[in-house]
Amino acid sequence: MQSTLRRTWAEIDLDALEYNYKTIREKIGKDVKFLGVVKADAYGHGAIQVSKLLQESGADYLAVSSIDEAIELRENDITMPVLILGHTPKEQVKNLIDYNITQAVTCEAKALEYSKEAQDIGKVLKVHIKVDTGMSRLGYLCDGDHFTTGVDGICHACSLPGLDAEGIFTHFAVSDEFGEENDDYTMNQFKLFTDIINEVEKQGNIKFKIRHCANTGAVARFPDTYLDMVRPGLLLYGYGEFANKMGLKPVMALKTTVSTIKTYEAGTKISYGGIYVTDKRTRMGVLPYGYADGFFRSLSNKYKLMSAEGPVELRGKICMDMCMVDLTDKYKVDVGSEIEVFGPKNPIEEMAAIAETIPYELTCAVSKRVPRLYERDGEIIEKELMLRA
């Protein structure tokens, strides 16, 4: 779908993405596989474009959340291995196999269902076994009294006809959190994971081809956890403290423009609820960017956006399609002037801190009505607008 592209838009720097990939790849070493996490439309960056670049750059695997996300990649010329981290109904096993998609197996019941469905069509489903070592979410329970039953369950899943247990994985809960307690928790998860693998491989007389557990925090801080493959998420897109320390580059910049400028006298209430009242004659700009575009309403009256003349203060409550900024001392900022919501001049980490969230949530929140402009070598190579899935 076409768009004017001069309302509010996201610029996706594919050169930055490639740089980040190569930098992380150099850190992990040539013997460790690289899985790029592209679920949730690559955290708002565009799963198809991101996956194409990773495929061209030599990445080994991709991860998504659902079969719909996986099939979207397959139908857009992504041929590299794709792992579904979340649940897939048993009725979709034929599609998983036909599209050559790897499925996470998180418990005995799902292993049995997937095995039966694969046998019914006379084919084999490639799977990765998920182990719950302390995230307390998905996966075979293996801690404490569950160790023996967990090992037995995983061995049974690996022996089921119709399943090819290529890999085994777990997810760290606090690898990105500092402090001795968090470090100990992560290393205890890692030890439990490797103990489980060793016992399963011994009892089941099998050898997993791919063992993986290192997410962003672990890639940055715990090289001993790399094993056969790593799964950087936030790190790949260049956000957060670890990315900054590694010299990685933010991939997305969100921008908007000034659509209207009005001058108000002192004592004028601005926007819904009148939570901001002008204290002097004020030059106020209206931006076509609101909570329907992904601008958290909790940032009302708190955030600063970036103009060519410096920061501009957000005034009043954020509306569905608009927000207001104070341009009183920004005389060169006029109708049509570009404003950076977040990007190189206005780091997303600052917005995340004010909103008391993480950069992930902010990039994922950029709505589908915001066009994505993909750039290589300073040129726009593709434009994407998806108002409907």
C-alpha positions in Angstrom: 0.0 0.0 0.0 1.3 3.5 -0.9 1.6 6.3 1.7 2.7 9.9 1.7 5.5 8.8 4.1 5.6 12.3 5.5 3.2 11.8 8.5 5.1 9.6 10.9 7.5 6.9 9.7 10.2 4.5 10.9 13.6 4.4 9.1 15.2 0.9 9.3 18.9 1.1 8.8 19.9 -2.2 7.2 23.6 -1.3 7.2 23.4 -0.9 11.0 21.7 -4.3 11.2 24.4 -5.9 9.1 27.1 -4.2 11.2 25.5 -5.5 14.4 25.3 -9.0 13.0 28.9 -9.1 12.0 30.1 -7.6 15.3 28.2 -10.2 17.3 29.3 -12.9 15.0 32.9 -11.9 15.6 32.4 -12.0 19.3 30.8 -15.5 19.4 33.4 -17.0 17.1 33.2 -19.0 13.9 32.3 -22.3 15.6 29.1 -21.0 17.2 25.9 -20.8 15.2 23.9 -17.6 15.1 20.1 -17.5 15.5 18.4 -14.2 14.7 15.2 -13.6 16.7 12.6 -12.1 14.3 9.4 -12.8 16.2 6.8 -10.0 16.4 7.7 -8.7 13.0 11.4 -8.6 14.1 10.4 -6.5 17.1 8.7 -4.0 14.8 11.6 -3.7 12.4 10.1 -5.9 9.7 10.6 -9.6 9.8 10.9 -10.1 6.0 13.6 -7.5 5.4 15.5 -8.4 8.5 15.4 -12.1 7.7 16.5 -11.5 4.1 19.5 -9.6 5.3 20.4 -12.2 7.9 20.0 -15.0 5.3 22.3 -13.1 2.9 24.8 -12.4 5.7 25.2 -16.1 6.6 23.1 -16.5 9.8 22.3 -20.1 10.7 18.8 -20.0 12.1 15.8 -17.7 12.7 13.2 -17.8 15.5 9.6 -16.7 15.5 6.7 -17.1 17.9 4.0 -18.7 15.7 3.4 -20.7 12.6 1.8 -17.7 10.9 5.1 -15.8 11.4 7.1 -18.7 10.1 4.9 -19.2 7.0 5.1 -15.5 6.2 8.9 -15.9 6.0 8.7 -19.0 3.8 6.3 -17.3 1.4 8.8 -14.4 1.0 11.8 -16.4 -0.1 13.3 -17.2 3.3 14.7 -20.7 3.0 17.0 -20.9 6.1 16.0 -22.9 9.2 13.2 -21.4 11.2 12.3 -22.3 14.8 8.9 -21.7 16.3 9.4 -20.8 20.0 5.7 -20.8 20.9 2.8 -23.2 20.7 1.6 -24.7 17.4 -1.7 -26.7 17.4 -1.4 -30.3 16.4 -3.6 -29.7 13.3 -0.8 -27.6 11.8 1.9 -30.4 11.9 1.5 -31.0 8.2 2.1 -27.3 7.4 5.2 -27.4 9.7 6.6 -30.3 7.8 5.6 -29.0 4.3 7.2 -25.6 5.0 10.2 -27.2 6.6 9.7 -25.4 10.0 11.3 -26.6 13.3 8.9 -26.7 16.2 9.6 -26.4 19.9 8.4 -29.3 22.1 7.7 -28.1 25.6 6.0 -31.1 27.3 5.0 -34.7 27.0 1.5 -34.0 25.8 2.7 -31.9 22.8 5.4 -34.5 22.0 2.8 -37.2 21.7 0.4 -35.1 19.7 3.1 -34.0 17.2 4.4 -37.6 16.9 0.9 -39.0 16.1 0.2 -36.3 13.5 3.5 -36.8 11.8 3.1 -40.6 11.7 -0.4 -40.2 10.3 1.0 -38.5 7.2 4.1 -40.6 7.1 6.5 -37.8 7.6 9.0 -36.5 10.2 8.8 -33.2 12.1 12.1 -31.5 13.2 11.9 -30.4 16.8 13.9 -28.7 19.5 13.2 -29.7 23.1 12.5 -26.8 25.5 13.7 -27.2 29.0 12.4 -25.0 31.9 15.5 -24.4 34.1 14.1 -21.4 35.9 12.2 -19.1 33.6 9.0 -20.8 34.9 7.2 -20.5 31.6 7.4 -23.2 28.9 9.5 -26.3 28.9 10.0 -29.7 30.6 10.3 -29.2 34.4 13.7 -30.5 35.5 14.7 -28.7 38.7 15.0 -30.5 42.0 12.6 -33.4 42.4 11.6 -33.0 38.7 15.1 -33.9 37.4 14.5 -37.6 36.9 11.0 -37.3 35.4 12.3 -34.5 33.2 15.1 -36.6 31.9 12.7 -39.5 31.3 10.2 -37.3 29.5 12.8 -35.8 27.2 14.3 -39.2 26.4 10.8 -40.4 25.6 10.1 -37.4 23.3 13.4 -38.0 21.5 12.5 -41.6 20.8 9.0 -41.0 19.4 8.5 -41.9 15.8 7.8 -39.0 13.5 10.0 -36.6 15.5 13.6 -35.6 14.8 15.0 -34.0 17.9 17.7 -31.8 16.3 18.1 -29.5 19.2 17.5 -28.7 22.9 17.3 -25.3 24.5 16.4 -23.2 27.5 15.8 -19.6 28.3 17.7 -17.5 30.9 15.5 -15.3 33.1 18.0 -12.8 34.5 21.1 -12.9 32.4 20.7 -9.2 31.6 20.4 -8.3 35.2 23.5 -7.4 37.3 24.4 -8.5 40.8 25.8 -11.7 42.3 22.4 -13.2 43.0 21.4 -12.8 39.4 24.7 -14.1 38.1 24.4 -17.1 40.3 20.8 -17.7 39.1 21.9 -17.7 35.5 24.9 -20.0 36.1 22.6 -22.4 38.1 20.2 -22.4 35.1 23.1 -23.2 32.8 24.5 -26.0 35.0 21.0 -27.6 35.2 20.6 -27.3 31.5 24.0 -29.0 30.8 23.3 -31.6 33.4 20.0 -32.4 31.8 21.7 -32.7 28.3 24.4 -35.0 29.6 21.9 -37.3 31.3 19.5 -37.4 28.4 22.3 -38.1 25.9 23.7 -40.8 28.1 20.3 -42.5 28.9 18.8 -42.0 25.5 21.9 -42.8 23.5 21.4 -39.7 21.4 23.5 -36.6 20.5 21.8 -33.2 20.1 23.1 -31.4 17.1 22.3 -27.9 18.5 22.3 -26.9 22.1 21.3 -23.3 22.8 20.5 -21.0 25.7 22.4 -17.7 25.3 20.0 -14.8 24.9 21.1 -11.1 24.7 22.4 -10.9 28.3 24.3 -14.1 28.0 25.8 -13.3 24.7 27.1 -10.0 26.2 28.2 -11.4 29.6 28.5 -15.2 29.7 30.6 -16.6 26.9 30.7 -20.0 28.6 27.0 -20.4 27.8 27.3 -20.1 24.0 27.4 -23.9 23.4 26.4 -24.6 19.8 24.2 -21.5 19.0 23.3 -18.1 20.5 20.0 -16.2 20.3 20.6 -12.5 20.5 17.4 -10.4 20.3 17.7 -6.8 21.6 21.4 -6.9 21.0 20.9 -7.6 17.3 18.9 -4.4 16.9 21.4 -2.3 18.7 19.5 -1.2 21.8 20.3 -1.3 25.5 23.3 -1.1 27.7 25.0 -4.1 26.3 24.7 -2.9 22.7 26.1 0.4 23.7 29.1 -1.2 25.3 29.7 -3.3 22.3 29.5 -0.3 19.9 26.4 -1.6 18.2 24.2 0.7 16.2 20.4 1.3 16.7 18.6 -0.1 13.7 15.3 1.9 13.9 14.7 5.7 14.0 11.1 6.9 14.4 10.3 10.3 12.9 7.4 12.6 12.4 6.7 16.2 11.2 5.1 19.4 12.4 1.7 19.6 10.8 0.4 22.7 12.5 1.7 25.6 14.6 -0.5 27.8 16.8 0.3 30.5 19.3 -1.5 30.5 22.6 -1.7 33.2 25.4 -0.7 32.4 29.0 -3.3 30.4 30.9 -4.4 28.2 27.9 -5.1 24.6 28.7 -3.6 22.1 26.2 -5.2 18.8 25.1 -7.5 16.5 27.0 -8.0 17.1 30.7 -6.0 20.4 30.6 -3.1 18.8 32.5 -0.8 21.4 31.0 -1.5 25.1 31.2 0.7 27.6 29.3 2.6 30.0 31.7 3.5 32.5 28.9 2.7 33.2 25.3 3.5 29.9 23.7 4.2 28.7 20.2 2.7 25.2 20.1 3.4 22.6 17.4 1.0 19.7 16.6 2.6 16.5 15.5 0.7 13.7 13.7 1.9 11.1 16.2 -0.2 9.6 18.9 -1.0 6.5 20.8 -2.5 4.8 17.8 1.0 5.0 16.3 2.6 3.5 19.4 3.3 6.6 21.5 2.7 5.5 25.1 0.1 7.9 26.7 2.0 7.5 30.0 4.7 9.7 28.5 2.3 12.7 28.4 3.9 15.9 29.7 7.2 13.9 30.4 9.1 13.3 27.2 11.2 15.4 24.9 11.4 14.9 21.1 14.3 16.1 19.0 14.1 18.9 16.4 16.9 20.3 14.3 17.3 23.1 16.9 17.3 20.7 19.9 14.8 19.1 22.3 11.2 20.1 22.2 9.0 19.4 25.3 5.8 17.3 25.0 2.9 19.3 26.3 -0.5 17.9 27.5 -1.9 14.5 27.1 -1.0 12.4 24.0 -4.0 11.9 21.8 -4.9 9.0 19.5 -3.4 10.6 16.4 -1.6 13.7 17.6 0.6 15.2 20.3 1.7 18.8 21.0 5.2 20.1 21.6 6.5 23.5 22.8 8.2 25.4 19.9 8.4 28.8 21.7 12.2 29.1 21.4 12.6 27.0 18.2 12.1 29.7 15.6 13.4 27.8 12.7 11.1 24.8 13.3 8.1 25.3 11.1 5.3 23.4 9.5 6.8 20.4 7.7 10.0 20.3 9.9 11.2 16.8 10.8 11.1 15.7 14.4 12.9 12.6 15.7 10.8 10.6 18.2 13.8 8.3 18.9 16.9 7.5 17.0 20.6 8.6 16.8 19.9 12.0 18.3 17.3 10.9 20.8 18.2 7.4 22.2 15.3 5.1 22.7 16.8 4.1 26.0 15.8 7.5 27.4 12.2 7.0 26.3 12.2 3.5 27.8 13.5 4.8 31.1 10.7 7.5 31.4 8.0 5.0 30.4 9.5 2.4 32.9 9.8 -0.2 30.2 12.4 -1.7 27.8 13.3 -0.7 24.3 11.8 -3.9 23.0 8.3 -2.9 24.0 8.7 0.5 22.3 9.8 -0.9 19.0 7.1 -3.6 19.1 4.5 -0.9 19.8 5.2 1.1 16.6 2.0 0.4 14.9 1.4 -1.1 11.4 0.1 2.3 10.2 3.5 3.7 10.6 5.4 3.1 7.3 8.8 1.4 7.4 11.5 2.8 5.1 14.4 0.4 4.6 17.8 2.0 3.8 21.0 0.6 2.4 24.0 2.8 1.7 22.0 5.9 2.4 19.3 5.0 -0.1 15.7 3.9 0.5 15.5 0.4 -1.1 12.0 -0.5 0.0 8.9 1.0 1.6 6.4 -1.0 3.6 3.0 -0.1 5.0 0.8 -2.8 6.4 -2.6 -1.6 7.7 -4.0 -5.1 7.5 -2.3 -8.4 8.0 
